[in-house]
Amino acid sequence: MDLINSTGMLAGYTMGMKPDGRELLVVAIKGTFTIPKPDEKPQLAEEQIPLIMADTFTGEPGFSAPLYEVDYAPIRHRCDVLLNGSAYAPQGRPTRMVQVGIKLGTFIKTFNVVGDRYWKAGLTIAPSQPEEFTVMPISYDNAFGGLDNFHDDKNKHSAYMLNPVGKGYHQLLDSYLVDGTPIPNTEEINRPIQIPNDDCKPMAFGPVGRGWSQRLPYGGTYDQDWIDNTFPFLPADFNEAYYQAAPEDQQIPYPKGGEEVVLVNLSPEGRIAFSLPTIDVPVVFFRKKGERHETQAVLDTIVLEPDKGVFCLTWRASIPLKKNMFEIPQVLAGKMSRGWWRARELGKTYYPSLAHLAKANKTETEEDV
C-alpha cells in the first residue's frame, strides 16, 4: 500500500481489529511541536519524534512505569492527555512540597509532589519529614503502590494493582517490614498519605499499565471457552476503552485545536501557557476501481514533555476492510493541490514544478544509458 503524506509530520499505518473480528486499516499522523515562549505560537520542531512501535518503560518492562505506549492503537474514543516530566520548586528555591497541575481546555488535574520520605514504624506507623528538593521526577515509579514482597514467606506477598510499580504500599504492617522503606513522592492534595495499607490513588500524569486493575477489565476474558471457540479473535466482552492509555481522569473529548494549555510548576519558569495548534488532517482512502473514502483524522493523543521543551500530537483515522488491506492501494494524509488531483484523475504523474519534471526526465535518460 502506498501512503502519501503531505502533512509535514510523520505518518504510518497498521492493521487493527474490531471486537467482532472485522479488520481495519489504521493511519496515525504524529507531529512534534516546540513549547513556545510567551506570546508565541507552537511550531513544528526540527526533529520529529518517530511513531512509537512498541510500549516503552522507564526501566525493565513490567517492573517500571510505562513511558510511551505504541502509537498504533486501532481506535481511541477519547483523547489521552499525558505528560512526562518533573516538578520544579518555585523560583528554584528548595522546598518540601509543591503543587503541580495541567489545564487543557476545561480539563484540570493537580496534585502535590513531596520530597523523599520513609515510613517510621514503632508503636505507630507514620511518614517521616520530607526532604527538600528543587526538581523531582513525576512518574508512577514514585507514586503510591508497588509490591509488598518484604516478608520471607512468598505466600504473604501482594501487589497494589492500581500501580504495582510504585512505592509505599504494605499489606503487612509489622514494624520490621515497614520501617525505613520509601514513601511516594506524589499524593492527592486533600488526602495526604498516612498509612501503608490505605487505598490511596496513585498520582502521576503518564500512561497506565495494560495489566493494572483500572484498565485490565476492559481487555475481556481469555478462558478455555475463548481458546476453544474464539481464538485468535478478541473475546466477546472486550471493550475498546482498553486502548486508552491515560487514566480515566485524563481522557477528554477530541480537541478541535485552539484549546489553552497551562502547566504549573512543571518547568523552571513555574508557569507555561500556550494554545494547541489548529490543524485539519484530512485522510483519503482510495479503493480499487476509483472509489474513495474521505474522512478527518481525530486528535486522540497529546503527550506533553516540558523537560524537553516539546509536545506531541497524534491524529488517527481508520476504515473497515471488506476482505484485506489490498483493497486499499493508496492513502493520502493531508492536502494536495488541484494539479495533483487533476493528474491523478487523468492517470498521469504529477510534477509540482518544471524543475521536478526536468529532474525526472534526466533520471530516466541516465537509466536508459
C-alpha positions as CSV (number, residue, x, y, z in Angstrom):
1,M,0.0,0.0,0.0
2,D,1.2,3.5,-0.9
3,L,0.9,6.1,1.9
4,I,1.2,9.7,0.6
5,N,2.0,12.0,3.5
6,S,1.6,15.7,2.8
7,T,1.1,16.9,6.4
8,G,4.7,17.9,7.2
9,M,4.5,15.5,10.1
10,L,5.2,11.8,10.4
11,A,2.6,9.2,9.3
12,G,2.3,5.4,9.3
13,Y,-0.3,2.7,9.0
14,T,-1.2,-0.7,10.6
15,M,-3.9,-3.3,10.7
16,G,-6.4,-3.2,13.5
17,M,-9.4,-5.4,14.5
18,K,-12.8,-4.7,15.9
19,P,-14.2,-6.8,18.7
20,D,-16.5,-8.5,16.1
21,G,-13.4,-9.7,14.1
22,R,-13.7,-7.2,11.3
23,E,-10.3,-5.8,10.3
24,L,-9.4,-2.1,10.0
25,L,-6.8,-0.1,8.1
26,V,-5.5,2.4,10.6
27,V,-3.5,5.6,9.8
28,A,-1.7,7.5,12.5
29,I,-0.2,11.0,11.9
30,K,2.2,12.4,14.6
31,G,3.6,15.9,14.9
32,T,6.2,17.1,17.4
33,F,5.9,20.8,18.3
34,T,8.0,23.2,20.3
35,I,6.5,24.6,23.5
36,P,6.5,28.3,22.7
37,K,7.7,31.3,24.6
38,P,5.1,33.7,25.9
39,D,3.0,35.4,23.2
40,E,4.4,33.0,20.6
41,K,2.7,30.0,18.9
42,P,3.8,26.4,18.8
43,Q,5.8,25.4,15.7
44,L,6.8,22.1,14.2
45,A,10.0,21.0,15.8
46,E,13.1,20.5,13.5
47,E,13.4,17.0,14.9
48,Q,10.2,15.0,14.7
49,I,9.9,12.2,17.3
50,P,9.2,8.9,15.5
51,L,5.9,7.0,15.9
52,I,6.3,4.6,18.8
53,M,6.4,1.0,17.5
54,A,6.3,-0.8,20.9
55,D,5.5,0.2,24.5
56,T,8.5,1.6,26.3
57,F,9.1,2.0,30.0
58,T,11.3,3.9,32.5
59,G,13.2,0.7,33.3
60,E,12.6,-3.0,33.0
61,P,9.3,-3.7,31.2
62,G,6.6,-4.9,33.7
63,F,8.6,-3.7,36.7
64,S,8.7,0.0,35.9
65,A,6.3,2.8,34.8
66,P,5.1,2.9,31.2
67,L,6.7,5.9,29.5
68,Y,5.2,5.8,26.0
69,E,2.6,3.5,24.6
70,V,2.6,2.3,21.0
71,D,1.2,4.9,18.6
72,Y,-0.8,2.4,16.6
73,A,-3.9,1.8,18.7
74,P,-6.7,0.7,16.4
75,I,-9.0,3.4,17.9
76,R,-9.3,5.8,20.8
77,H,-12.8,7.0,21.5
78,R,-11.5,9.9,23.6
79,C,-8.2,11.9,23.7
80,D,-5.5,10.8,26.1
81,V,-3.7,13.7,27.7
82,L,-0.3,12.6,29.0
83,L,2.8,14.2,30.5
84,N,6.3,13.1,31.1
85,G,8.2,15.5,33.3
86,S,9.3,16.8,36.7
87,A,8.1,19.0,39.4
88,Y,10.1,22.2,40.0
89,A,10.4,24.2,43.2
90,P,9.1,27.8,42.6
91,Q,12.0,30.1,41.7
92,G,14.4,27.3,42.2
93,R,14.3,27.6,46.0
94,P,14.4,24.2,47.8
95,T,11.0,23.1,49.1
96,R,9.5,20.1,50.8
97,M,6.3,20.2,48.7
98,V,4.9,21.8,45.6
99,Q,1.6,21.6,43.8
100,V,1.7,20.7,40.1
101,G,-1.1,20.9,37.6
102,I,-2.2,20.7,34.0
103,K,-5.1,22.6,32.4
104,L,-6.1,21.8,28.8
105,G,-9.4,23.5,27.8
106,T,-11.8,22.6,30.6
107,F,-9.7,19.6,31.8
108,I,-7.7,20.2,35.0
109,K,-5.6,17.9,37.1
110,T,-3.5,18.8,40.1
111,F,-1.7,17.0,42.9
112,N,1.1,17.5,45.4
113,V,4.8,16.5,44.8
114,V,6.7,15.8,48.1
115,G,10.3,15.4,48.9
116,D,11.8,12.0,49.7
117,R,10.3,10.3,52.8
118,Y,10.3,6.9,54.5
119,W,8.0,5.1,56.9
120,K,8.8,5.3,60.6
121,A,7.5,2.2,62.3
122,G,7.4,1.8,66.1
123,L,4.3,1.8,68.3
124,T,2.6,3.5,65.4
125,I,3.5,4.0,61.7
126,A,3.8,7.5,60.2
127,P,5.7,9.3,57.4
128,S,9.0,11.0,58.1
129,Q,9.6,14.7,57.5
130,P,10.1,15.2,53.7
131,E,13.5,16.2,52.5
132,E,13.9,19.4,50.4
133,F,14.2,19.3,46.6
134,T,14.4,21.6,43.7
135,V,13.5,19.1,40.9
136,M,11.6,15.9,41.4
137,P,10.7,13.4,38.6
138,I,7.0,12.6,38.3
139,S,6.2,9.0,37.4
140,Y,4.2,6.1,38.6
141,D,7.5,4.8,39.8
142,N,7.3,7.2,42.7
143,A,3.6,7.3,43.1
144,F,1.7,5.2,45.7
145,G,1.7,1.5,45.1
146,G,4.2,-1.2,44.5
147,L,4.8,-4.7,45.8
148,D,4.7,-5.9,49.4
149,N,7.4,-8.5,49.0
150,F,9.3,-7.8,52.2
151,H,8.2,-10.9,54.1
152,D,10.4,-14.0,53.8
153,D,7.3,-16.1,53.0
154,K,6.4,-15.6,49.4
155,N,2.9,-16.7,50.0
156,K,2.4,-13.5,52.0
157,H,3.5,-11.2,49.2
158,S,0.9,-8.9,47.5
159,A,0.7,-6.1,44.9
160,Y,-1.1,-2.9,44.7
161,M,-2.7,-3.4,41.3
162,L,-3.7,0.2,40.8
163,N,0.0,0.8,40.4
164,P,2.2,-2.3,41.0
165,V,5.4,-0.4,40.1
166,G,5.1,2.3,42.7
167,K,6.3,2.5,46.3
168,G,5.0,2.9,49.8
169,Y,2.4,0.1,49.8
170,H,2.4,-2.5,52.6
171,Q,-0.3,-5.0,53.4
172,L,1.6,-6.5,56.3
173,L,2.3,-3.8,58.9
174,D,4.9,-5.5,61.1
175,S,7.4,-2.8,62.1
176,Y,10.4,-4.7,60.9
177,L,8.9,-5.0,57.4
178,V,7.8,-1.4,57.1
179,D,10.4,0.7,59.0
180,G,12.7,2.7,56.7
181,T,11.0,1.8,53.5
182,P,10.3,4.7,51.0
183,I,7.1,6.6,50.7
184,P,5.7,8.0,47.4
185,N,6.7,11.5,46.2
186,T,3.2,12.3,44.9
187,E,-0.2,12.4,46.6
188,E,-3.7,13.9,46.3
189,I,-4.0,17.5,47.5
190,N,-6.7,16.9,50.1
191,R,-5.7,13.3,51.1
192,P,-2.0,13.0,52.2
193,I,-0.6,9.5,52.5
194,Q,-0.7,8.4,56.2
195,I,-0.6,4.6,56.4
196,P,1.0,2.0,54.1
197,N,-2.2,-0.2,53.6
198,D,-4.5,2.6,52.6
199,D,-6.3,2.7,49.2
200,C,-4.6,5.8,48.0
201,K,-5.0,6.9,44.4
202,P,-1.6,6.8,42.6
203,M,-0.9,10.3,41.3
204,A,1.1,10.8,38.0
205,F,0.4,12.1,34.5
206,G,1.8,9.2,32.5
207,P,0.3,6.1,30.8
208,V,-1.5,3.4,32.9
209,G,-0.1,-0.1,32.6
210,R,-2.1,-2.5,30.4
211,G,-2.3,-5.1,33.2
212,W,-3.2,-2.7,36.0
213,S,-6.6,-3.1,37.7
214,Q,-8.2,0.1,36.3
215,R,-7.5,-1.0,32.7
216,L,-7.3,-4.8,32.7
217,P,-11.1,-5.4,32.9
218,Y,-11.6,-3.8,29.5
219,G,-9.4,-6.4,28.0
220,G,-12.0,-9.2,28.2
221,T,-12.0,-12.8,29.3
222,Y,-9.4,-15.2,28.0
223,D,-10.5,-18.6,29.3
224,Q,-10.9,-22.1,27.9
225,D,-14.1,-21.2,26.2
226,W,-12.2,-18.4,24.4
227,I,-9.4,-20.8,23.4
228,D,-11.9,-23.3,22.1
229,N,-14.3,-21.1,20.3
230,T,-12.9,-17.6,19.7
231,F,-9.1,-17.6,19.4
232,P,-7.4,-15.8,17.6
233,F,-10.1,-13.1,17.7
234,L,-10.9,-10.8,20.6
235,P,-13.2,-12.1,23.3
236,A,-16.9,-11.1,23.2
237,D,-16.5,-8.9,26.3
238,F,-13.5,-6.9,25.0
239,N,-14.1,-3.2,25.4
240,E,-12.3,-0.7,23.1
241,A,-11.8,1.5,26.2
242,Y,-8.8,-0.8,26.8
243,Y,-7.0,1.2,24.1
244,Q,-7.0,4.4,26.2
245,A,-3.5,4.7,27.7
246,A,-4.3,7.6,30.0
247,P,-6.0,7.2,33.4
248,E,-9.8,7.9,33.2
249,D,-9.4,11.4,34.6
250,Q,-7.0,12.3,31.8
251,Q,-9.3,11.3,29.0
252,I,-11.2,14.2,27.3
253,P,-13.3,14.7,24.2
254,Y,-11.3,15.1,20.9
255,P,-9.8,18.6,20.9
256,K,-10.6,20.8,17.9
257,G,-7.5,23.0,18.3
258,G,-7.0,26.3,19.9
259,E,-7.6,25.0,23.5
260,E,-5.4,26.7,26.1
261,V,-2.7,24.6,27.8
262,V,-1.4,25.7,31.2
263,L,1.4,23.9,33.0
264,V,2.1,24.9,36.6
265,N,5.3,24.1,38.4
266,L,6.3,21.6,35.7
267,S,9.2,23.8,34.4
268,P,11.8,26.1,35.8
269,E,9.6,29.0,34.6
270,G,6.9,28.0,37.0
271,R,4.1,28.6,34.6
272,I,3.8,27.8,30.9
273,A,0.8,28.8,28.8
274,F,0.0,28.3,25.1
275,S,-2.7,27.2,22.8
276,L,-2.9,23.9,20.9
277,P,-2.4,24.5,17.1
278,T,-5.5,24.2,15.0
279,I,-4.7,21.7,12.2
280,D,-7.0,19.8,9.9
281,V,-5.7,16.4,9.0
282,P,-7.9,15.0,6.1
283,V,-7.3,11.4,5.2
284,V,-8.4,9.9,1.9
285,F,-8.6,6.1,1.5
286,F,-8.5,5.2,-2.2
287,R,-10.2,1.9,-3.1
288,K,-9.7,0.0,-6.3
289,K,-11.9,0.9,-9.3
290,G,-11.7,4.6,-8.4
291,E,-13.8,4.6,-5.3
292,R,-12.5,6.7,-2.3
293,H,-13.4,7.3,1.3
294,E,-12.7,10.8,2.7
295,T,-12.6,11.5,6.4
296,Q,-10.9,13.8,9.0
297,A,-8.4,12.2,11.4
298,V,-9.1,13.0,15.0
299,L,-6.6,14.2,17.6
300,D,-6.7,11.4,20.2
301,T,-3.3,11.6,21.9
302,I,-1.4,14.5,23.4
303,V,2.0,13.9,25.1
304,L,3.5,16.9,26.9
305,E,7.2,16.9,27.6
306,P,8.1,20.2,29.2
307,D,11.6,19.0,30.3
308,K,12.4,18.6,26.6
309,G,10.5,21.7,25.5
310,V,8.2,19.8,23.2
311,F,4.8,18.2,22.9
312,C,3.5,15.6,20.5
313,L,0.0,15.4,18.9
314,T,-1.2,12.2,17.2
315,W,-4.2,12.1,14.9
316,R,-5.9,8.8,13.8
317,A,-8.2,7.7,11.0
318,S,-9.4,4.2,10.1
319,I,-11.6,2.4,7.6
320,P,-13.2,-1.1,7.9
321,L,-12.0,-3.6,5.4
322,K,-14.2,-5.9,3.4
323,K,-11.6,-8.6,3.0
324,N,-8.0,-7.4,3.4
325,M,-5.8,-4.3,3.2
326,F,-5.0,-5.0,-0.5
327,E,-8.4,-3.4,-1.4
328,I,-6.9,0.0,-0.4
329,P,-4.0,0.6,-2.8
330,Q,-3.3,4.1,-1.7
331,V,-3.9,6.5,1.2
332,L,-3.4,10.3,1.3
333,A,-2.8,12.0,4.6
334,G,-3.1,15.8,4.3
335,K,-4.0,18.1,1.5
336,M,-2.8,18.1,-2.1
337,S,-3.1,20.8,-4.8
338,R,-5.7,20.8,-7.6
339,G,-3.0,19.9,-10.0
340,W,-2.2,16.7,-8.1
341,W,-5.8,15.7,-8.1
342,R,-6.2,16.5,-11.8
343,A,-3.1,14.4,-12.7
344,R,-4.4,11.6,-10.6
345,E,-7.8,11.7,-12.4
346,L,-6.0,11.6,-15.7
347,G,-3.7,8.8,-14.7
348,K,-0.6,10.9,-15.1
349,T,2.4,11.6,-12.9
350,Y,2.2,14.9,-11.1
351,Y,5.2,17.2,-11.0
352,P,4.9,20.2,-8.7
353,S,7.3,22.3,-10.8
354,L,9.2,22.3,-14.1
355,A,12.4,21.6,-12.1
356,H,10.9,18.4,-10.8
357,L,9.9,17.4,-14.3
358,A,13.4,18.1,-15.6
359,K,14.9,16.1,-12.8
360,A,12.6,13.2,-13.6
361,N,13.4,13.3,-17.3
362,K,17.2,13.4,-16.5
363,T,16.9,10.4,-14.2
364,E,15.0,8.4,-16.9
365,T,17.7,9.4,-19.5
366,E,20.5,8.3,-17.3
367,E,18.8,4.9,-16.6
368,D,18.3,4.4,-20.3
369,V,22.0,4.9,-20.9
